[in-house]
Amino acid sequence: MKNKRIYLDHASSRPVLKEVFNFAKPYLMKKYGNPSSLYNLGLESQKALEEAREKIRFFINAENSKNIIFTDNATESNNIAIRGTAIRNLNDGKEIISSSIEHMSVINPMKDLQKNGWTYNQIPVDNFGFINYDKLNELLSKKTIVTSIMYANNEIGTIQPIKKISEIVHDKGKYLHVDASAAIGYLPVDVQRDDIDLLTFSSNDIYGPRGAGILYIKPGVKLQSIMPGGGQERGIKSGTENIFSIAGMGEASKIIKNEIKSESERLTIIRNKLIKEISKIDRAFLTGHPKKRLPGHVSFIFNNIEGESILLNMDMYNIQIATGSACSHKTLEPSHVLLEIGLKHEEAHGSMVMTLGKSNNIDQIPLIVKAVNDTVERLRKLSPL
Ligand code: PMP
């Protein structure tokens, strides 16, 4: 008989919370009005939209709900933040910066701008994944329009000191964009405390329905629409709003905000136990920082075996894990994040990433540890290396 599922891949997908689904359900079949329509059915949707905006404002401590733009996902938010500010502020400079371990939805829009004449610099990271502050300082100039540094890394869990980075960026450059996709829900994100200009995440990162994301835009930030149309979302993201997903995301943010502290403490205990046990395996190395890492994040590399095989073997125990970047596994290239923290190609191939969430508990630890031990032992026996 197959074990009960132990799902350990929350960074790539989370189930929608039942309370969230029940809250948002009416917006699919009953309250289906277009928020731009003036009759009651439309106004009802308009109200739901603004209520969700206020919930998200409160969630990240934005100045005003007007500073929240709804998008379809974090990828779209990242694109709008980067292209929108780069293009709008063209006359002030054509320099853009990101860390070298950003998600591809940050790196690729920046590379695109580079092809079109912008100067794009990447900040290297150390072995734990912390950005090199001296290099950042050196590369920043009055012409740097947008600098994008993620709150925490989805593959190695390392949390960047965003407040410190914000101070460095604002000393010379213009805007700091922060991709909070990996951190949101685990850490109390506060855009005013950390002086962030632009911030992004997806609804599913907080157990909301897919198909919604947010872009926070600090008052005064100049940004051009890259999706002109009917003028929805302050003209920055035109197109009829996905009320079901947006209302769900708003409700999810309300629930998650109340739980962040207790849930993070609970997950940290499970995480630490898993790290301790898995570290005992021969030639197993933790990636990312041992302490300054996301509460639910466990990431290792195992020498001489392939991450894809680890993933498939673990699935036989009905345990779902990730290897390298969930979003770029189709390329079979080793993760750029692991190469950037100094691993060799062959080392980076043996990566295993576990991201914990609500369905995980301390009782699952022995089963998980046994499955990892058995998997590594079996694969090493088969390995020609
Ligand atoms: N940024 C980070 C750090 C991510 O991990 C992901 C993927 N979960 C994204 C951006 C893109 O998110 P989405 O696929 O929801 O657009």
Residues whose N, C-alpha, C, O or C-beta is under 5 A from the ligand:
A	BS01	PMP	A11 N73 A74 T75 E76 H103 S105 N154 D179 S181 A182 S202
